[in-house]
């Protein structure tokens, strides 16, 4: 099969189109023919080697973390899927590789594709949808009437999280540029802050939850807008000790992550708020709940551009500009 591979960890390094062996499947796996795959900043970070201490891949490896496609065949233990099913997924860590014509995915990571979406639209959902779900529903436990601040509202996670937070009954504030103001309002944002001309720290207060996706300075400012007992959930770091424990990392790496998060954890405690780092995980059952929200018209997709498979490297470079509105997808089949 054809696939885009990383030959070695390197910042802004190339991904190379080449022939790779067809995947083998285990008893709990599903072999999927990939029709479309989305591009994520996570792909860049893994290629750059930013996560290799706790999420190592042995080069050459296939990049890619989102897919929509058709089931080719299933392992002997799989009962919930069959050949011909249209599915989508974010394969679990250690089994990435969606920039390819086929992939073997653990059945527990898969869900049936929303019937209302094209393959390209469906491929845009899993990683950002699961990130938003785990932040707002699982960790944040957002309730009706609460106030939620979602940074970078016109980005991939932001466009999904705004809609989900509104569905959960929250009042939603977000940041974006003036040119994308109408987009985020159409998704449900109640308060829109132009990050180029306004300072959210001066405009927001008493919030129950912040979903942080930006740099350390923005993370520190986010603490100041939370009310007592609020939650600061960051998907951009720093990683903390509970995250290290969840991965079963060795004592040295736990110590490293304790040091990385020490400052923000202490600052959060001083303000009587909680800090948590979220590195989303694959979860087919949650994705199935997201499917229902999409087919019910609660969540809509926001796709900026669709590139042909041969231009996957160009698509990755475009995502790295951080100018995309919503998601960027490559059409494989």
C-alpha positions in Angstrom: 0.0 0.0 0.0 1.0 3.6 -0.4 1.7 5.7 2.7 3.4 8.8 4.0 6.2 8.0 6.4 8.6 9.7 8.8 12.1 8.5 8.2 13.6 10.2 11.3 12.5 12.6 14.0 13.2 16.1 12.8 11.6 19.5 13.4 9.8 20.5 10.2 11.2 17.3 8.6 9.7 15.8 5.5 7.1 13.0 5.2 7.8 10.7 2.3 5.4 8.8 0.1 6.4 5.2 -0.4 5.2 1.7 -0.5 4.6 -0.1 2.8 3.5 -3.6 3.7 -0.3 -4.1 4.0 -1.3 -4.2 7.7 -1.7 -7.4 9.6 -4.8 -7.6 11.8 -5.1 -9.3 15.2 -8.2 -10.9 16.7 -9.5 -7.6 18.1 -8.7 -5.5 15.0 -10.5 -4.2 12.1 -8.8 -3.6 8.7 -10.0 -0.3 7.2 -9.6 1.0 3.7 -9.0 4.7 4.3 -11.1 7.2 2.2 -10.0 10.3 4.0 -7.7 11.4 6.8 -7.5 14.7 8.7 -4.3 16.6 9.5 -3.6 17.7 13.1 -0.9 19.7 14.8 -0.3 16.4 16.8 1.1 15.0 13.6 3.7 17.8 13.4 4.6 17.4 17.1 5.1 13.6 16.8 7.2 14.1 13.6 9.3 16.7 15.4 10.0 14.3 18.3 8.2 16.3 20.9 6.5 13.3 22.4 9.1 10.6 21.8 9.9 10.2 25.5 6.5 8.9 26.4 5.1 8.1 22.9 7.9 6.5 20.9 7.6 5.4 17.3 10.4 3.6 15.6 11.2 5.2 12.2 10.2 4.7 9.5 6.6 5.0 10.7 3.4 6.2 9.1 2.0 9.5 10.4 -1.7 10.4 10.8 -4.3 10.3 13.6 -7.8 10.6 12.0 -9.6 8.5 9.5 -12.9 7.7 7.8 -13.2 4.6 5.6 -14.7 1.3 4.9 -14.2 -2.0 6.7 -12.3 -4.6 4.6 -12.3 -7.4 7.1 -12.4 -8.0 10.9 -10.5 -10.1 13.4 -11.9 -13.3 14.9 -13.1 -11.6 18.1 -14.9 -8.6 16.4 -18.7 -8.8 16.4 -19.8 -5.1 16.2 -18.4 -4.4 12.7 -18.5 -6.2 9.4 -17.0 -5.8 5.9 -18.5 -2.9 4.1 -19.4 -0.8 7.2 -18.5 2.9 6.9 -16.5 3.8 10.0 -14.3 6.5 11.5 -11.8 6.7 14.3 -8.8 8.2 16.0 -6.5 5.1 16.4 -5.0 4.7 19.8 -1.5 6.0 20.7 1.1 3.7 19.4 -1.0 2.7 16.4 -1.1 5.9 14.4 -0.8 5.7 10.6 -3.8 7.1 8.8 -1.8 8.8 6.0 -2.1 5.5 4.2 -4.4 3.5 2.0 -5.2 1.0 4.8 -4.8 0.6 8.6 -5.5 -2.0 11.2 -7.5 -0.4 14.1 -8.5 -1.9 17.4 -12.3 -2.4 17.2 -12.7 -0.5 20.5 -11.4 2.7 18.8 -13.9 2.6 15.9 -17.5 3.9 15.5 -19.9 3.9 12.6 -19.5 7.0 10.5 -22.3 9.6 10.8 -24.7 8.9 8.0 -25.2 12.6 7.3 -21.5 13.2 6.6 -19.2 12.6 3.6 -16.0 10.7 4.2 -14.0 13.9 4.2 -16.3 15.5 6.7 -16.3 12.5 9.0 -12.5 12.3 8.9 -12.4 15.8 10.4 -14.1 14.8 13.6 -12.5 12.0 15.7 -9.5 13.7 17.3 -11.0 17.1 17.9 -14.4 15.6 18.8 -12.9 13.3 21.4 -10.7 16.0 22.8 -13.7 18.3 23.3 -15.8 15.5 24.7 -13.2 14.4 27.2 -12.4 18.0 28.3 -16.0 19.2 28.6 -18.0 16.1 29.5 -15.6 13.7 31.2 -13.1 16.0 33.0 -15.0 19.3 33.0 -18.5 17.9 33.8 -20.0 21.0 32.3 -23.5 21.8 33.6 -26.2 24.1 32.3 -25.7 27.7 33.3 -21.9 27.5 33.7 -19.5 29.8 31.9 -16.9 28.2 29.6 -14.0 29.9 27.9 -12.6 28.1 24.8 -9.5 29.5 23.3 -8.9 29.7 19.5 -12.5 29.2 18.6 -12.0 29.0 14.9 -9.5 26.1 15.1 -10.3 22.4 14.9 -10.9 21.8 18.6 -12.5 25.2 19.1 -15.1 24.8 16.4 -16.3 21.5 17.9 -15.9 22.5 21.5 -18.0 25.7 21.2 -20.9 23.6 19.8 -20.6 20.9 22.4 -20.4 23.4 25.3 -23.6 25.2 24.0 -25.3 21.8 23.8 -24.4 21.2 27.4 -26.1 24.4 28.3 -23.1 26.7 29.0 -22.5 30.3 28.1 -19.4 30.3 25.8 -16.7 32.8 25.3 -13.9 32.4 22.8 -11.0 34.1 21.1 -10.5 34.5 17.4 -9.5 37.1 14.8 -12.1 39.6 13.6 -12.4 37.9 10.2 -13.6 34.7 11.9 -16.0 36.4 14.3 -19.1 35.5 12.4 -18.0 31.8 12.1 -17.7 31.3 15.9 -20.9 33.2 16.5 -22.7 30.9 14.1 -21.4 27.9 16.1 -22.9 29.3 19.3 -20.2 31.6 20.9 -21.9 34.2 23.2 -18.8 36.3 23.8 -16.3 36.8 21.0 -12.9 38.4 21.8 -10.6 39.6 19.0 -7.2 38.3 20.3 -5.4 40.8 18.1 -6.9 43.9 19.7 -8.5 42.8 23.0 -7.2 41.0 26.2 -9.5 38.3 27.5 -8.1 38.7 31.0 -9.5 42.2 31.1 -12.9 41.2 29.8 -13.8 37.8 31.4 -14.2 36.8 35.1 -16.0 34.2 37.2 -15.7 31.4 34.6 -16.2 27.8 35.6 -13.9 26.2 33.0 -11.2 27.2 30.6 -10.1 25.0 27.7 -6.5 26.1 27.0 -4.8 25.3 23.8 -2.3 28.1 23.6 1.1 29.0 25.1 2.4 29.3 28.7 1.6 33.0 29.0 -2.0 32.5 27.9 -2.2 29.5 30.4 -1.2 31.7 33.3 -3.6 34.5 32.3 -6.4 31.9 32.1 -6.2 31.2 35.8 -7.2 34.8 36.6 -10.6 34.6 34.9 -11.7 31.5 36.8 -14.0 31.7 39.7 -13.4 29.7 42.9 -13.5 26.0 42.3 -13.1 26.5 38.5 -11.2 24.2 36.2 -8.3 24.9 33.9 -7.9 22.1 31.4 -5.0 22.4 29.0 -4.4 20.4 25.8 -1.2 22.1 25.1 0.7 21.4 28.3 2.5 21.3 30.5 1.9 17.6 31.2 1.3 16.8 34.9 1.8 13.9 37.3 -1.7 12.3 36.9 -1.0 12.1 33.1 2.4 10.5 33.8 0.7 7.9 36.1 -2.0 7.2 33.5 0.7 6.2 31.1 2.6 4.1 33.6 5.8 6.2 33.1 8.9 5.5 35.1 9.8 7.5 38.2 12.2 9.8 36.4 9.7 10.8 33.8 7.1 11.4 36.5 9.6 13.7 38.2 10.2 15.5 34.9 6.4 16.1 34.5 6.1 17.2 38.1 8.7 19.8 37.5 7.2 20.9 34.2 3.8 21.5 35.8 4.9 22.6 39.2 4.5 26.3 38.6 0.9 26.2 37.2 -0.2 23.6 39.7 0.9 25.8 42.6 -0.6 28.9 41.0 -3.9 27.0 40.6 -4.0 25.9 44.2 -3.4 29.4 45.4 -6.5 30.5 43.5 -8.5 27.5 44.6 -9.0 26.1 41.1 -8.0 22.9 39.5 -5.4 22.3 36.8 -5.4 19.3 34.5 -3.5 18.3 31.4 -5.5 16.4 28.8 -4.0 14.2 26.2 -7.0 12.7 24.5 -7.3 9.0 24.1 -9.0 6.8 21.5 -12.5 5.8 22.6 -15.0 4.3 20.1 -17.9 4.4 22.6 -17.6 8.2 23.0 -17.2 8.6 19.3 -20.6 6.8 18.9 -22.2 9.4 21.1 -20.7 12.1 19.0 -22.1 10.4 15.9 -25.6 10.7 17.3 -25.1 14.5 18.0 -23.9 15.0 14.4 -26.7 13.0 12.8 -29.2 14.9 15.1 -27.9 18.2 13.8 -26.4 19.3 17.1 -22.8 19.4 15.8 -21.8 20.5 12.4 -18.4 20.0 10.8 -16.1 22.9 9.8 -13.7 21.8 7.0 -11.3 24.5 5.7 -9.6 22.6 2.8 -9.5 19.2 1.3 -6.1 18.2 -0.3 -5.5 15.2 -2.6 -3.6 12.4 -1.0 -0.5 13.1 -3.0 -0.3 16.6 -1.4 -0.3 15.3 2.2 3.0 17.1 2.9 1.6 20.4 1.6 -1.6 19.9 3.8 0.6 19.3 6.8 2.5 22.5 6.1 -0.7 24.4 5.8 -1.9 23.2 9.2 1.4 24.3 10.7 0.6 27.9 9.7 -2.2 27.8 12.3 -4.5 29.8 9.9 -7.0 27.0 9.1 -10.6 27.5 10.0 -11.7 24.2 11.4 -10.0 21.1 9.9 -7.8 20.2 7.0 -8.4 16.9 5.3 -6.7 14.7 2.7 -8.8 12.6 0.3 -7.1 9.2 0.1 -9.6 7.3 -2.0 
